[in-house]
Amino acid sequence: MNATVPIVWLSGRFLPLADAAISPLDRGFLFADAVYEVIPVYAGRPFLFKEHLARLDRSLNAIGMPMPMATNDWADVIRTLVDKNKISDGMVYLHVSRGADVIRNHAINERLSPTIFLMTSALAPMDPTIQQQGVAALTLPDQRWARCDIKSTSLLPNILAKSTAARAQALEAILLDNGLLREGSSSSVLMAKDNVLWAPPYTPEILPGTTRDLMLRLAGELNITVTIAPITEHALRHADEIMLCFATRGVLPVTQLDGQPIGSGVPGPLWQHLYSAFDAYRQRIAHTAFNT
Ligand SMILES: Cc1ncc(COP(=O)(O)O)c(C=O)c1O
């Protein structure tokens, strides 16, 4: 198979991306009636596979859809897709929509078969200047709905926020509501103050992040004190460190918020400890067998 032609998996078949077609009446296309996952791949091995499938299950459950495939079948499809596309470091995008109806109808037709789509992409290694300098973020009001704990493909407010940040030369939009930190437009946000790592509690307005959960676990192993508590905008602006956690990039240090330096304005020690622990963990896991 030619690795330059991306191969995708669509509802039961591996096929070239150019041949993958869905109905315009697919509810994912018409209503964003769909949920998704992005699973990192390191050294050709899916990373935190069980955690991503558990979150998929949670999202499906929240929108009243059953899990459409068994864990072993997901694993087989993902493994084969990663092999066919010769992905070493990259990601698998996995999307489950409620399926295509015969008319456009808001009310759910329970008899539809889900549309399942998976594709892979390679990811370039982290730019070393990010490690040296950190990234900029922009705060914006959270304009999303009340169930951001569901990983829905309905991402209009997220993409608008991300684009506003990009226009301001910031990598991420950090979303605030009522003077409190929620999360990034596509990331979880952690804060460090006086050697304590802070994370906001999970509420229906925040997506449970697989990378954040891993970072908090690694922080525990490093004997870093972790506090799960609401983080005010004031505390965020006066943090020693801010970090973004996402599956595709791991953990990134934010060194500028709304154009102002955070802490000393360079990546801080807690980020460095967590990043080293994450990198070591990732390398250790990448060379073990992929068991489901
Ligand atoms: C809104 C939002 N929050 C948090 C995350 C981080 O989740 P994960 O670490 O599982 O990628 C994402 C990832 O896409 C996201 O879109």
The ligand as a Gaussian input file, in Angstrom:
#p B3LYP/6-31G(d) Opt

LIG

0 1
 C      -12.184000      21.195000      24.777000
 C      -11.082000      20.244000      25.087000
 N      -10.655000      20.124000      26.351000
 C       -9.646000      19.295000      26.673000
 C       -9.015000      18.528000      25.700000
 C       -7.878000      17.632000      26.097000
 O       -8.249000      16.277000      26.055000
 P       -7.170000      15.159000      25.720000
 O       -6.059000      15.353000      26.674000
 O       -7.876000      13.892000      25.958000
 O       -6.755000      15.392000      24.304000
 C       -9.434000      18.611000      24.379000
 C       -8.795000      17.800000      23.349000
 O       -9.132000      17.840000      22.209000
 C      -10.498000      19.490000      24.063000
 O      -10.930000      19.605000      22.800000

